[in-house]
């Protein structure tokens, strides 16, 4: 039987800057003191299937749901071992078949994201280099978007505080292995109804968004005299609580979400223009729980410069 429009789900990009690449809060790269790096990233993604609980369903009433993200971000070297990140994504959601015009996508600014990354260890060892870093991030909605309007919602509409540990081993051959683990604390989101069901009845206009764990594993290499960086990555997210999407009911921010994603990323630094770089990536969600089976592709440009001489 065909599912209703609302028996779909799409998430905002669940981790602060998880969609973007380059110099980010989740990698090992550090900006020198008094340097800044500007990123402008464009990402287009969509899905035609989603997991209702653990059951994979087709988008039978809205066909393909598309999601475009435009992310400007800046990374600032406060000290050699301490970097600051600031970014605000602009999101556009739409469907290839908007159900006769009854439902339509939305667009607007999503959440302000802030993060601090600190390098604890960066040691040369006999076979290469070992790094340990930590990131604290915070994001909060900057517009009054409706978080309970899935699959078109811009985000989950709640503040998020993240704690991330990053570990990397780089061989002398310029091949490296990186892992990171983050805990995401989420707050409450306000909705436009005063009753909802979450494994029990709640007479409230506030929903408790589940906290989550996020893991990332990367195999990468620096090539062409360190002008080309290439990575294969695995990314996963698992909520610590929450409910399943119920049959013939709307998904909602209280749902327990699990996702596994694989991707390819390349970043080219132009040797003839100091500080200029171009990046591209493709990600595919391969397994999930209450989540969209989304594929996404991104392109970006980076420029690094010294803002204080």
C-alpha positions in Angstrom: 0.0 0.0 0.0 1.2 3.5 -0.8 2.5 5.4 2.2 1.3 9.0 2.8 3.6 11.9 2.1 4.5 12.3 5.7 5.8 8.7 6.0 9.2 10.0 4.8 12.1 11.5 6.6 15.0 13.6 5.8 17.5 15.0 8.3 19.5 18.2 8.4 23.2 17.4 8.1 23.4 15.8 11.5 26.8 16.9 12.5 28.1 20.5 12.5 29.8 20.8 9.0 29.6 17.0 8.4 28.7 17.6 4.8 31.6 19.9 4.0 35.2 19.0 3.7 38.5 20.7 3.7 39.7 22.3 6.9 36.9 21.3 9.3 36.3 20.6 13.0 36.4 16.8 12.2 39.8 16.5 10.5 43.4 16.8 11.6 44.4 19.9 9.7 45.3 23.0 11.7 45.5 26.7 10.6 48.6 28.5 11.7 48.1 31.4 14.0 46.8 34.6 12.3 45.8 32.6 9.2 42.2 32.2 7.9 40.6 29.8 5.4 37.3 30.6 3.7 35.2 27.8 2.3 32.2 28.2 -0.1 30.6 24.8 -0.5 27.6 23.7 -2.7 26.0 20.3 -2.1 23.1 18.7 -3.9 21.4 15.5 -2.6 18.3 13.5 -2.9 16.5 10.3 -2.0 13.8 8.1 -3.4 13.7 5.5 -0.6 13.7 5.8 3.2 13.7 3.5 6.2 10.5 3.3 8.2 12.0 1.8 11.3 14.2 -0.9 9.7 11.9 -1.4 6.6 13.1 0.2 3.4 10.2 2.0 1.6 9.7 3.9 -1.7 8.7 7.5 -1.9 5.5 6.6 -3.6 3.6 9.9 -3.3 6.4 12.6 -3.7 8.9 10.7 -5.9 12.3 12.1 -5.3 13.0 14.5 -2.5 15.9 16.9 -3.2 18.0 18.9 -0.8 20.5 21.6 -1.7 22.9 23.1 0.8 25.0 26.2 0.3 27.6 26.6 3.1 29.9 29.5 3.7 32.4 28.8 6.5 35.5 30.4 7.9 38.3 28.7 9.9 40.6 31.0 11.9 43.9 30.3 13.5 43.7 31.8 17.0 46.9 30.0 18.0 48.9 27.3 16.1 47.2 24.7 18.2 43.7 26.3 18.5 41.3 27.0 15.6 37.9 28.6 15.5 35.2 27.7 12.9 32.0 29.6 12.0 29.4 28.7 9.4 25.8 29.2 8.5 24.2 26.8 5.9 21.4 27.9 3.6 19.1 25.0 2.8 16.6 24.4 -0.1 14.3 21.4 0.0 11.9 20.4 -2.8 10.2 17.4 -4.4 10.0 16.3 -8.0 6.3 15.5 -7.5 4.8 17.9 -4.8 1.5 15.9 -4.5 -0.7 18.2 -6.5 0.7 21.4 -4.8 -0.6 20.4 -1.3 2.9 20.3 0.1 5.9 22.2 -1.0 9.5 22.6 -0.1 11.1 25.3 2.0 14.3 27.3 1.9 16.2 29.5 4.4 19.1 29.7 6.8 19.4 26.8 9.1 21.7 26.8 12.2 24.6 29.0 13.2 27.6 26.6 13.9 30.6 27.4 16.1 33.5 25.1 16.9 36.9 25.2 18.6 39.5 22.6 17.7 42.7 22.0 19.8 45.7 19.9 18.9 46.9 18.0 21.9 49.6 15.8 20.3 51.5 16.0 17.0 54.5 13.8 17.3 57.0 12.4 14.8 57.6 8.7 15.4 59.9 6.3 13.6 57.4 5.2 11.0 55.5 8.5 10.6 53.4 11.0 12.5 50.8 10.6 15.2 48.2 13.3 16.0 45.5 13.7 18.7 43.0 16.5 18.5 39.7 17.5 20.2 36.8 19.6 19.1 33.9 21.3 21.0 31.1 22.5 18.8 27.8 24.3 19.3 24.9 25.0 16.8 21.5 26.6 17.2 18.7 27.7 14.8 18.9 31.3 13.6 15.6 31.3 11.9 12.1 30.2 13.0 11.8 27.2 10.7 9.4 24.4 11.3 11.3 21.3 12.4 8.2 19.1 12.3 7.6 19.6 8.6 9.3 16.4 7.2 10.6 15.6 4.7 11.1 19.3 3.9 12.3 20.6 7.2 15.5 22.6 7.2 16.7 20.9 10.3 15.7 19.4 13.7 15.3 22.9 15.2 17.2 22.3 18.5 20.5 23.4 20.0 23.3 20.9 19.7 26.6 20.6 21.7 29.2 18.2 20.4 32.4 16.7 21.9 34.7 15.0 19.4 38.1 13.2 19.7 40.2 12.9 16.5 43.1 10.4 16.1 45.4 10.2 13.0 48.4 8.2 12.0 50.3 9.3 8.9 52.9 7.1 7.3 56.1 8.4 5.7 54.6 7.4 2.4 51.9 10.1 2.9 49.2 7.5 3.4 47.1 8.2 6.6 44.4 6.6 8.7 42.1 8.8 10.8 39.2 8.0 13.2 37.0 10.3 15.2 34.3 9.8 17.7 31.8 12.4 18.8 29.0 12.6 21.4 26.1 14.9 20.4 23.8 16.4 23.0 20.6 17.9 21.6 18.0 20.1 23.3 14.3 20.6 22.7 12.6 21.8 19.6 9.2 23.6 19.5 6.5 22.3 17.2 3.1 23.7 16.0 0.9 21.2 17.9 0.3 20.5 21.6 0.1 16.7 21.4 2.4 14.0 20.0 3.2 10.3 20.6 6.7 9.1 21.5 6.3 5.6 23.0 3.5 7.3 25.0 1.3 10.4 24.9 2.8 13.8 25.4 0.6 16.9 25.8 3.3 19.5 25.0 4.5 21.7 22.1 8.2 20.7 22.8 9.9 17.6 21.6 13.1 16.2 23.1 15.5 15.5 20.2 17.5 12.3 20.9 21.2 12.6 21.7 23.6 10.6 19.4 27.0 9.1 18.8 28.9 9.8 15.6 31.9 7.8 14.3 34.1 8.4 11.3 36.9 6.3 9.8 39.1 7.6 6.9 41.8 6.2 4.7 43.6 8.9 2.7 46.8 10.0 1.0 48.6 13.2 0.0 49.7 13.0 -3.7 51.4 15.2 -6.3 53.9 16.8 -3.9 51.1 17.4 -1.4 49.0 19.4 -3.8 46.3 16.6 -4.0 44.5 15.1 -1.0 42.2 12.0 -1.5 40.1 10.2 1.0 37.8 7.2 1.3 35.5 7.5 4.4 33.0 5.7 6.4 30.6 7.7 8.6 27.9 6.5 11.0 25.4 8.0 13.5 23.4 6.3 16.2 20.8 8.0 18.4 20.8 7.0 22.1 17.0 7.0 22.4 13.8 7.7 20.4 11.0 6.0 18.7 10.4 4.5 15.2 8.3 6.1 12.5 4.9 4.6 12.9 2.9 3.3 9.9 0.6 6.0 8.4 2.0 8.6 10.7 4.5 11.5 10.2 8.1 11.2 11.1 9.1 13.6 13.8 12.2 15.0 15.6 11.9 12.4 18.4 12.6 9.5 16.1 15.6 7.2 16.7 17.9 7.6 13.8 20.7 5.4 12.6 22.7 6.0 9.5 25.8 4.4 7.7 27.4 6.4 4.9 30.4 5.9 2.6 32.1 8.5 0.6 35.0 9.7 -1.6 36.6 13.1 -1.2 39.3 15.0 -3.1 40.9 18.4 -2.5 43.3 20.0 -4.9 45.6 22.9 -3.9 46.6 25.0 -6.9 50.4 25.3 -6.8 50.5 28.4 -8.9 48.1 30.4 -6.7 49.0 30.4 -3.1 46.1 29.5 -0.8 43.6 28.5 -3.5 42.0 25.1 -3.5 39.1 23.2 -5.1 37.3 20.2 -3.6 34.7 17.6 -4.6 33.0 14.7 -2.9 30.3 12.1 -3.2 28.5 10.4 -0.3 26.0 7.5 -0.3 23.9 6.3 2.7 24.0 2.5 2.6 22.1 1.5 5.7 19.7 3.2 8.1 16.9 3.3 10.7 14.2 6.0 10.4 16.4 7.7 7.8 16.6 8.6 4.1 18.6 6.6 1.7 20.3 9.7 0.4 23.0 10.3 -2.1 24.8 13.6 -2.2 27.5 15.3 -4.3 29.4 18.5 -3.3 31.8 21.0 -4.9 33.7 23.7 -3.1 36.4 26.4 -3.2 38.8 27.2 -0.4 41.1 30.2 0.0 43.7 30.5 2.8 45.4 33.8 3.7 47.1 35.6 6.5 44.8 38.2 8.1 47.3 39.6 10.5 51.0 40.0 9.4 
